[in-house]
Structures are given as C-alpha cells and as structure tokens.
Amino acid sequence: MFSRTPIAAALLFALAATGCSEPAPSKDAAAQPAAAQATSTTAVTAENPLLKPSSLQYQYPEFDKIKDEHYLPAFTQGMSEHIAEINTIANNTEAATFDNTIVAMEKSGQLLTRTATMFFNISGANTNDTLDKVSSEIAPKLAAHQDQIYLNAALFARVKALFDGREALGLDAESKRLVEQYYADFVRSGALLTEAQKVRIQQINGELASLQDNFSQNVLKEVNASALVVDTKEELAGLSDDAITAAAEEAKNRNLAGKYVLTLQNTSTQPALAALTNRGTREKLLKASLERGSHGGEFDNSKVLTTVAKLRAERANILGFPHFAASSLENQTAKTAEAVNERLAGIAPAAVANAKKEAAELQAMIKAEGGDFELAAWDWSFYTEKVRKAKYDFDESQLKPYFEMNNVLENGVFFAATQLYGITFKERKDLPVYHPDVRVFEVFDADGSSMGFFLADMYARSSKQGGAWMNAYVSQSGLMGTKPVIANHLNIPKPANGQPTLMTFDEVTTTFHEFGHALHGLFSNVKYPYFSGTAVPRDFVEYPSQVNEMWAVWPEILKNYAKHYQTGEAMPQALLDKVFASSKFNQGHDTTAYLAAALLDQSWHQLKPEQVPAPEKLLEFEAQALKNAGVDFAAVPPRYRSTYFSHIVGGYAAGYYAYIWSEVLDADTVEWFKENGGLSRKNGDHFRATLLSRGGSEDAMTVFKQFRGKEPDINALLIRRGLK
C-alpha cells in the first residue's frame, strides 16, 4: 500500500508493503554479493522493456510488452547497477554533501525500482506459477541487496556525517527531514551493530524474506483450495439466483460440473453467511474459512508463522529492543507498544459488551423462530439480517439494486472527488492493461491540467490476492519529474455473463476507502521519492482513506449514485433513513472482530524469541492470547486468524492496530468537515493543501494539526462506534 524505502522507491515495497508477495530466500543468500546471487537462465536483452523507462505518458507501464521472462533478468541487472551506484557514492573521495550522498541515493536504483514496482504489483493482482517462482527466487536476493546498502560502513559514515552536521547545512525543511530519515533507517537496519551482529541480521533478513513469500503464496493457494463444494442447489437455499449461477459456473471452471462452489474471501466471515438458510452449509463455510492454513497439508502456515515470529523477535533483540513491536512502533505515530496496548485495552471491554448485547438479540430471534440451538459464529450474519429487518424494516439485500458498480465508481467516488477537489476523469481505452477487467482513467486538475493516471481493478479472481489495496506504478516526485500512476484493487465477485455487478454496502464503502488512498497518491506534491504519496507511518496511512468513506453516505453524493440499476430511480428516502438509523447496528461485533485481530498481532510481536510457541501449539497460543485480552467470544471470531493474517506477515507487522488508531483522526476530521460546511471546494482544497499533498515530508501529527488546528479528539470515534 505504501513504500518506506529511502533508496529505491519499490525495494522495501517488495519486502514489506501491504498485500504484495513478499520476497523469499535460498541458503546463505545473505552472505553473497547481490549481483552474484541475481542469476537467471534468461539473458538480459535490449528487447526487455523493463530496461528503460516506459515511453508512454507519465511512464505508464507497457503491460502489453512486459512478459514473465523479463523480470529475473531485469532484477539481475537492476541490482548490479544499483550496487555500482551505491559503491560510487560510498567511495567518493570528496567530503559528503547533501547532493553527492543523499540526493545521489534518491536517484539511484531506477531500473531496480521500476522492475520491483511492476513485479510486485502484478504478482499481487494477477499472479501465476511463473511469477510465484520468480518471487521465491528473488526474495532473498532483494533482502541481501538491501543489507549490502544499509550495512555499508563507508556509506553510513557519509550519512552520519551529514546527520551530525545537519543544522549547519542550510537545508530546507524537507531536505533536512530526508537526512534524518536516512540516518534513522540505517540505524534501524543495524548500521551501529558489531560485525558478528550484522552477519546474523543478514541471515535473519534472508530467512524472513523467504518465509514471508512462502506465507503469502500459501494464503492465496489455500483460499482457492478451501472453497466450499456442495452437491445440490438446495444446500445453497437463500442465495440469489445470480449467486447460485455464479457458484455453478465456478464449479464448471474447476471441472466439477453439476456441483456448486462457494469461493472464500480474505476475512474470516464470508458474505454468503448472511443469506444461506441451511445451517449446515453455513457451518461448513465458516469452518472452511477459519481453518485455512492451520489444518495440515501443503499450504499450512503454522510453522511459517511461528518461525517468522521467532526470527523477528531475535532481530529486535539484536537491535536493542525488547520485542519486535517495540522496534516496529518506534517510527510510527504511536511510538510505543505500551501506547498501542493502552488504546486497544481501552476500547475492547465496551466493544465486547456491545457484541454480547447484540448476541442476546440474535439468540432471542433464534428462540422466537423455534430454534433450539445456541448462537454460533456461523449464525451471526444470518440472524443479524433478521434482527436488522425486524428493528429497521430492511435488510442489506434491499440496498444492492441501488449500488451498480460503474455507477458507484463514476457517479459516486469520482463525483465526490470532483465536488471536493475540482478534479475530473476521462477513461483511456488506448492504454494497455494487464487484465481485461482493468479500467484506466486520466485525472485532470481543476485548472484542466493532467495530473496522472488511475487504474481500477475491481473484480476477484483466483490469480489475485484477497482484500482491497492501493499501490503506485509511478510515484510523484519533483526531483525525478514524475507524475503519479495509481491503482486500486478490490475483490468484488464477478457476476454471471450479462448480469450487472451489484455491490453490498460494505463493498461501496471499501471502494470509497481505497480511492482515499488513491487521492493521497494523486495529490502528492513533494520533492523526494522517499516522501511520495502514502509513504507515511502505517498508523497514519489509513487515515485519509477512512475520511474518504464519509462521502459514501453524504446526501448529495449518495443521491447521485444510489439509483436502481433497472429503473434509474433514486434510493427512496425511507430506505436511506433506515441506512442511517442502523449505522451503529452490529458495531459491537465488527469492533470486537477487528480488535481481536489487532490484539493477536500485538500478541505475536510482543514475544521474546523463547516465548514463541511451537507450530503445533499455535492455535492454543492464539486462544490464550484472545482470552488474556478479554476478546475470546466464540460467536465473534477474529477478523483474521493467525495463519491467514497476511497483514501481519507483510507490511502491517505489529501495525494492524493502525486502522483504529487512524480512525481517531478520521472521526475527528469528519466532525471538522461538518463544522465547516461539509462538501465544498474550500474544505477539500484545505484538506488537500495541508495534508493530502504533503506525503511523508513532515511529521504526521504535525501535518494533522496543521489541517485540524488542534490535537485529535477520541470522543468522535467512541460515539461513532457506539462505545460512548
């Protein structure tokens, strides 16, 4: 979702960004020079399109020319060129200056940046067996490559000299911050360690790269392998005709003609649970989801995850931290694990209490219908819809006809951005795409000038990782003279041929959310690649995207896109009122499920190496961690269980708390918009100028206070979630 690398804009993205296939290692990789490791059976040829910047507008990727076989040779040459550039900087006999050291590093590694950006974006959005193998091969090489740079003593000496004398360099604020960030990154990478410690850090980094890649690939393969197969249409009673048709088509695609297949989504709870009337099918579906990666077999992640946790803990100890969370949180806005624990512990009791009240209502509904069973996790969504209908006289299915996907995107998401910021969109069908479902739009500023490109990749497919995310193919930078090329990815089930794509309200909200990330990238106005767009702390990056969710239900926006796909009639005001009236409904469940996952993340990453459980004890550890945190409510499983929790093995390690942390800022910002007149160009321009355009060029909380005018207030969040 965002990059934090100081040297090649995509290098750390490759190793740690949300949602990408994270690299992976071979034996003794860390001990070998990167150029020597980066071997390939395919020779580097002049025809390889990755070897030079794209000739298309704004360096938009040449998807039609780049083939699977181009990546390894480009990685090989990219690492070799980058190390040569780094050695030139490190061995410069002239005294270190900002330009010959820091700026030179910012400009280095362009081929590697281009290759890694393309590869990890595509392997996340449209992978195949070949790309999976490339990912596994390149992972340890990238980890070792990064170590060659950060553990280069001569290079660090130059960076340290500039850091120590930064006050006398006459730098502007952004340049001075860049020096400070480079120094901090070198230190966090082990530049101050002994030689023996550096060797062990390199070994750990190589192992982690491989394990992280293995975990990511297992998650995707397990999602596909664990899909629920049923024999009869009757077992799918309650699903719409379109959903049953799609399940039959999925079965055909898997050579299971005559059967039905319900594919799984990333989270623990599955959308079909809300509609399935057959309790047995509901139970099978949820259990298939919850058991992913922990029931043995080829894609089991138990050993992978426990090994990752142990290695991260060891690495943190070597760097002088008590545990991995402490090392990870040092450069976040939260700063300490204690601050995170306090925030989560402060919210959890009220969330669980609310969830138990909701459970009592659901149990009453079961009893009223003559059921003689106790509410289970697979019943929650189904009876929630019944209670919602009884309390508010509507259910989620009533909304879907008003949320046709193209209408949501163009007359909702884009319309809101036009009203707020004056930007407009023109679809570009002349540019190549990596999959036929992808749409491309050129984005124009209020003055008519072209700002960059936006790609919308909306549909789920077996080659695509789960969830929803944003990434950049090209990041904005004044130094490099680049404009942004930004992509959003969702996983909306594709309907049967010829049928409209009707979205759930959650999918609508997610579309607005991800476009908030896109705006963060599109509006970036910084000099250095290091600070571009979403290159901000993890517990700040979700904030602008969460703010953008508010426009999904803003009356002026909603009436522009919430129109019946057949009649064109606007959503009735009565139905709209019910949406608003039920906005806090089920918040106990949703907050508890989220907090359980966030607390699991912290539990794994606040361990010492010797405290990490054995693989066979993983589920026992997970259960105890939830109990210790007070969120062990069987009817509400964590949003993600450990063995398919991609966030915490990827870029959100010890950082999944970021969503609730950011939501404090988000809720307070929504209040600011309301206090200042809501949807207006004046408000949008202020948000853009003071916050969205700044990227990571200033301290995150300083930027927030420049926008808001004061410290954030948590009360708005507590009220929103029904916790106060």
N, C-alpha and C positions, 0 to 999 in steps of 0.2 A: 503494500500500500504506500509505503514511503521509503525513501533512501536516507541513510545516515552516513554514507561513506565520504571521507574527505578527499579521496584520491581518484577514484573512478566512480562516476555517479551511479553505476549499476553494480559495482563489485559487492558492496555489502547488501544491496538488494538481493543479489544472487544468494547470499549466505543467510540472510535473516528476514527479509521482508515478508509481510503478511501474505499468505496464500501462494507463495511460489514454491516450486520444487527446490528444496534446498540441497545444495551440493553434497558430495559423498566420497569416502577415501580408500586408497589402496595402502598396503603395508609399507611403512617407512616413508610415506609420501612427504611428510613434513621435513624430512632430513635432506631431500633432494632439491636442487635448484628448480624453480618453476619452469624455466624454459626447457630443461632436460626432461621434466616429467611430462610436459604437454606434447605427447606424441600422438600421432594419428596415422591410420592406414591410408587416409586420403590426402594427397598432396595439396598444398596451397597453390591455387592457380589465379591468374589475373582475372578469370571469369567469375570468381567468387564475389558476389555483390556486397558482402559484408566488409570487404577490404577498403572500401571508400564510402564516404557519406552518400546517402541516397540523393539522387538528382531530382527527386520530386519536391514539390513545395514544402517548405519547412522541414525538410529531411524526413517527410512521411515515409514509413518503411515500404520497401519494394517487396511486398508479400508475395507477389507473383513470380519473383525471381529467386528468392531465398529458399533453398532446399535443405532437407535434413542433413545432407552430407557436407554442407558448407560450414556447419557450426564448429566442429572439432578443429579443422584447420585454422579457422579464424580465431578461436580461443588460443591455439598454439602460438600463432604469430602475434596476437594481441598481448599475451603475457610476456613474450620475448621483447617486443617493442617497449612495453611499459617498464620492464625492469631496466632496460638500457637507458630509458629516460630518467628513471629514478637514480640510477648509478651516476649519471651525468650531473644531476642536481647534488647528490650526496658528496661527490668527489670534486666539486668545483673548488678551485684554489682561492677564489675570491671570497671575501667575507660574506656571510649570509646577509641577504637583504630580503625584504618582503617580496620583491618581484622575482629574484633569482631562486627563491626557495618555495614560498607559499603559493604564489601565483603560478610558478612553474609546475608545481604538483597539481594544482587545479586543472591545468591544461594537459596534463599527462594522461596516458592510457585511453585515448579516444577510441581506438579500434576495440580494445577490450570492453570499454563501456558500451559501445554500440552492439557488440556481439552478445554480451551478457544481458543487456536490456532486452534485445529481441528474443534471445533463447528462453529466458525465464518467464517472460510474458507469454510466449507461445506455449511453452510446456505447461503453464498453468491453465491456459484457455483451450488448448487443442492438442493434447499430447498424443503420443503413440509409443510403441515399443522401442523404436529407434531413439526417440528423444529421451525416453526413460534411461536407456543405456548411456547416452551422452551425459545425462545429468549425473548418473552414478560415477562415471569416469572422471568428469571434470570437477566434481565437488572437492575432493581432497587437494587437487591441484590449485584451485582457487584459494582454499584455506591456506595452503603453503605459500602461495603467491602473496597473500595479504600479510602473512608473517614476515616474509622477506622484506617488506616495506616497513612495517611498524617496528620490527626488531632490528632495523639497520642502525647501528650505533652512530655512524657518521651523519646520517640524515637526521637522526634525533638530536644530535649535538647542534645542528644548524637551527632546528625548530626551537630547541630550548634557549639558544642564544637570543632568538627573536622574541620569545615569550618573556624572558627575563628583562629584556630592554624595551618592551613594547610601549611603555609610556613615552619614550623619547623618539619614537619612530615617526611621529606626525601623521598617524593613520586616521582615516575617518572611522566612524563607529562600526560599520560593517566589516571593514578590513581588520580592525583590532579584534573584533569578536572572532574572526576567522583564525587568527593566530592562536587565540585562547582555546578554541575548539580543537585545532590540530594538536596542540600540546596535550590537552586532556585525553584525546583519542590515543595518542602514542602511549601515554602513561597507563591508560586502562587496558591497552594491549600488551603491556609487560615491558616497556622500554626501560624501566628502572630496576628490573629484576637481575639476579645473577645469571651467568651463562648457563648453569645447570637448570635453573628455573625456566629460562627461556626455551631450552630444549624440551622440557616437559610440557610447557604451554603449547609448543608447536605440535607435539604428539597428540595432545588433547584436542586441539583445534582440528587436526586432520580426522581423528576418530569421530568427533562430533559432526563434522560436515557429512561424513558417510552415513552416520546414524540418522541424521535429520532428513537426508534424502530418502533413506530407506523407509522411515516413518511416513513421510508424505506420500510416497508411492503406495505403501500398504493401505493407507486410508482410502485412496481413490479406488484401488483394486477391491478392497473389502466392501465398499459401498456398492459396487457393481455385483460382486459375488453374493452379497447378503440380501439382495432384493427378494421380496416375498413372492413365491409362486403358489397360486391357488388353482384348483382344478375346475371349479364351477363358477358361473356367473352369480349364483345365489350367495356365495360367500362374500361377494362384493356389494351386497344389498345396501342401499343408502347412498352409494356413489352416483354421480350424474351419468347419463348415457355417454357423454363425451369422455368422461374419466374411464369408464369401463371399456370403451372403444380403444382408448389410448393404451390401457393395460393389455388388451388383446393384441394390439399392434406390437407392443414391446415384447410380448411372448413370441410372436412370429419372428421378430428380429433376432431372438435368441434361439431360434429353431425349436420352439415349444408350441407350435400351432395347436390350437384348441384349448390352451391354458391361458392364464392371466398373470401378469407380472406387475407388482407394485414396486417401483423403484424407491430407493431411500434418498432423503435429503440429508444435509450435513448435520443438522441438530438432532438431539435425542428424540424429541417429539416430532411425529410425522403428520403432515396436513390431513391425510385421509382419515385419521383417527376421529376427526370431528364429525364425519358423516357415516362411517361404517356402522351398521346396525348389528352386525354379527359380532358378539363379544369375543368369540373365539378367534376371529380374524384380527380383531383389534389387538388381542393379547399377543398373537404370533408376530404381528407387525412391529409392535413396540419392543418386544424381546429381541427380534432380529436387529433392531436399531441399537438397543442398549448393549448387546453382546459383541458388537463389532470390535475386532482387534484384541479380544480377550478370551476367546473360546478355543484356542489352539488353531492349528492349521498353518498354511503357508503365509497368511497375512497377519498373524498375531503380532501385536506391538508391545506385549508385556515386557519382554527382555530389552527391546529397543528403548522404551521409555525409561525403565529403571537405570539402564546404562547411561543414558543422556543425563538423567538427574544426578547420578554419582559423579560423572565427569565434570559437569557444570559446578557442582559443589567443590570438587577438588581444585578446579581452576580458580574459583573465587577465593579459596583459602590461600593459594599461592600468591594471589594479588593482594592479600592482606585483608580480605573481607570475611565476616563470619559465615556467610552463605551467599548463594547466587543472587537471591533477591536484593541483598544489600548492594552488590556490585552493579546490578542492573538498574536499580532505582536511583543511584547516585546522580545521574544526569537527567532524571525526569522531574516534573514539577512537584511530585510527591516527596522526593528526596530520600525518604527512609521507609523501610519495611514497617516500622512502628506506626508511621502516619497512615499507611495503607491499612494495616490491621485495625487501627482505631476507627477509620472511616467505615470499613466493612462491618466491623462488630457493632457499630452504632446503628446500622440500618437493618441488620439481619433479624433481630428479635421482632421488630414491628412487621417486617415482611413475612416471617413465618407465622406470626399471629394472624395476619390477614389471610394467608393461604389456608390456615386451619378453619377460619370462619367461612371461607369460600367452600372448603371441603364439606363442611357441615351442611351447607345449602345443597351441594351436589348429592350428598347422602340422603337428604330429605327428598330430593327429586326421585332418586332410585326407589326409595321406600314408597313414595306416592304412586309409582308406576307398578308396584307389586314386586319389585326386585328383592331378593333375599340374600344379597351378597354385599360385601364391604367394598367401598370405593377403592379402585386400584388405579395405578398411573395410566393404564391404557383406557380407562373410563373417563378420565378428566376432560379431555377435549369434547367428547361426545355429549356428556351431561352438562358441560359448560354452555354448549349451544342451546340445550333445552332450557336451562335456567335463564340464559340471556333472552330467549324468546318469551319466557313466562314473565320476566321482570320488565323487559323493554319492548316486547311485542315485535321483535325482529331477530333474525339470525344472519350470520355472515354471508350466507348464500344469496340473500336479497341484494347485497351490495355488488356482487360480481358483474351483473349485466351492465352496470354503470362504469366499470373500470376496464374498458378495452385498451390493450397495451399501447397501441400507437397514439391513441387519444390522450392517455395518461402522460406519455413522453412529450408529445409535441404541444398539446393544449394545456398541459398541467405543469410539468417540470420546466420546459422551455419557456412557457408563458410567464411563469413566476419569475424566472431569471430576467426576462425582458422587462417586466414591470419594475423589478427591483434595481436592476443594473443597466438597463438600456441595451443589453446585448441581443443579437439576433442570430438565427441559424439557417443555413442553406445546405440541403442534402447534396452530397457529392458522390454521384454514382460512377464517376470516371476514375476513381482511385481504387487500387486493388485491395482486397480483403483476404484474411486467412481462412475465413469460413463464410459460406453464402448467407448465413443469418446475420452477419455483422453489417451495421449501417454506419456511414461516415457523414459527419456534418462539419462544414466550415463555420467558425464562430466569428462574428463581427462585433466590434465595439460600438458604443453609442454614436461615435462620430463616423461610422461606416468603415473604419479601418479593420483589416483582417487580423484576428488575434491568434488563431491556431486552429487545431482540429480536435473534434470529439468523436470517439468511436463508441457505439452502443452494441454490446454483445449480450443479449437478454436471455437466450434460451439455455436450458440444461441439456447436457449431452454426456455420454459416457466418457468422452475424452477430456472433460473439463472438471477441474476440482470443484468441490462444493462451496456453498456460501455465496457471498457477494463481495466484490472488491473493486478498487480503482488502481490503475497504475499509469505510468507515463512511458511512452515510447521515446519522446524527446522532452526534456525539461527546459523550462525558460532560464536563460542566463544572459545578462548584459555582457559579461566577459566573453562568452562564446558566441554571442549574437544569435541565439536560438530562441524560437518561439515554441510553445507547448503543443504536444500531440498527446492527448489524454484519452484513456479508455475506461469505461465502466463495464463490469461483468456481473450478471445476475444468473440465477438458475431457475427461471420460470419454466414449468413443464410445457413442452410444445404440444399444442392440441392436434387432433387428427387432421389430416389434409382437408383444407377448405373451411375449417372451423375458425372462428375468431379466438384470439387469445384474451381470455377474461381473467383478470387478476384478483387475488384476495386483497383485502385492505392492508395486510402486512406487506405484501409484495409492492403495493403502491408506495407505502411509507419507505420501504427499502430503496425503491427507485429514486425518491427524493433524497434520501440519505446519501446514497452513493454519488449523486450529482453534486451534493455539497462538497465531497472530496474533489470532484472534477473541477468545481469552481475554484477551490483552493489552488489547484494546479494551473488552471487557465489564467487566473488573476495574478499569479506570481510576478513580482516586479523587483527582482534582486539582481545583484551583480554576479555573485559567485554561485557556481553549480551546487556547492555544498549546502546552500541555504534554500534551494529552489522549492517552491510549492509546498508539498506536505512533509518536507524534511524538518519536522518539529518533534518534540518529545512525544512518545507514544501516548501518554496520558493527556495530551493536548490535541492530537491529530484527529480524534473523533469529534471534537467539539464543533468545528464549523459544519461538519456533515450532519450532526444531530440538530443543529439550529435549522438547517435547511428542511428538516422534516416538518417544521411548523406550517410551511406553506401548503402541505398536502391537504390540510383541513381549513385553511384560511378561506372564508366565504367567497371572496372574489375569485380566487384560484379554483376552488372546488366547483363552483357553478360553471366554470369554463371548460372543465374536462369531464366531470362526473355526469355523463349523458348516456342514455340507454343505447347500446350498440345497434339495436334494430330500429328503434323509433326516433332516436335523436333527442328524446325528451330528457330534460334535466332531472337529476335525482330529486324526488319530492322533498319538500321542506320537512314533512313529518318524519321521513326516514332519516334525513340529515340530523334532525333534533335527537333522534334515538341514538345515532352515532355519538353525538356529543354527550348525551346523558349517560351512556355506557362507557365513557372513555377511561374511567378508573376501574371498570369491571375486570376482574381476573388479574389485577395488578399484583396481588399477593403471590399468586402462582408464578407470574412472569419474573417478578423481582427475586423471589426465592430461587427459582431455577438458575437465573443469572448469577446471583450471589454464590450459590453452591459451586458453580464452575469457577468463579473468580477466587473463592476460598481454596478450592482444590489446587489451583495454580500456585497460590502462595504456599500451601502445604508442601508441595513438591519442591519448591525453590527456596524454602527456609530450612532445609535439612543440611546437616553435616554429612560428609561422604559416608561415614559409618552408619548413619541413620536411614539410608535409603533401603527400602525393603527389597527382598529377593523377588524375582519376577512372579513366582507362584504365590507371593503374598500381596501382590499389587491390589487386588480387589479388597482384601482385608484392610490394607492401609487406607484405601480410598474411603471405605465405610467408616473407619475410625476417625479420619480427618473431618468428614461431614458431621459426625457425632460431636466431636470436640468443638466444632464451630457453631453447633446448635442449628444446623440446617438439614439434619438427617430425617426428612419427612418422606416416607416411601412413596406417597402419592404424587410427589413432585421431584422427579429425578433431576440431576444437574443438566443444564442446557447442553453440555458436552461431558461425557465421561472421559477419563484419562486417556484411554487407548485410541480414541479418535479425536482428541482435542488438538487439532492442527495448530491453533493459535499459539499454544504454549510450547510447542516444539519449534515453531517458526518465530516470527518477529515479535510476538507478544509474550515471550517467556517472562514470567513474573510481572506481566503487564496487562493481563486481561481485566484487572480492576479498572483499566483506563476508561471503559465505557461509562461506568457510574461516576468516576472522577470527573470526566468531561461533561457529564450530564448536569453537574452542579453549575458549570459555566453556561451550558446550553439553556437550562431553565431560567437562569438569571438573565440571559440575553433575550429570551422570548419576552420576559417582562419589560426589558428596555424597549423593544420594538413596540409593544403595546402602549407603553407610557409615552412614546414619541410619535404615535400616529400610525403604526403598523406598516402596511405595504406602501412604500413610497421610494422614489428615486433618491431623495435626500438621505433616508435611512440606509438604503442599500449602498449608496456611494460612500457613506461614512464607514460602514462595516468593511467595505472593500478596501478603502484607503488606509484605515488604521490597523486592520487585522489580516484580511484575506491576502493582501498583496505582499505582506511582509515575510512570508515563509518563516524560516528559522533565523533570519538576520538579526533579530532581537530576542531577548529573553521572553519566553512565552507568557508569563504572568505580567510582565511589563507591557507587552502588546495588548493583553486583555484589558488592563487598567487604562491604557490609552483609549481603547474603544469605549469601555463602560464608564470610566470616570471614577471607579471605586473598586474595592475588593469584592469578590463574588459572595453572594448570599445563598446559603444552602437551603433556606426555607422554601424557596420556589420549587426545588426538587422534591422535598418531602411532601408538599401539598400536591404536586402533580402525581406522585405515586401513591397517594392516599395514605401516607405514613404520618401525617400530622393533621 
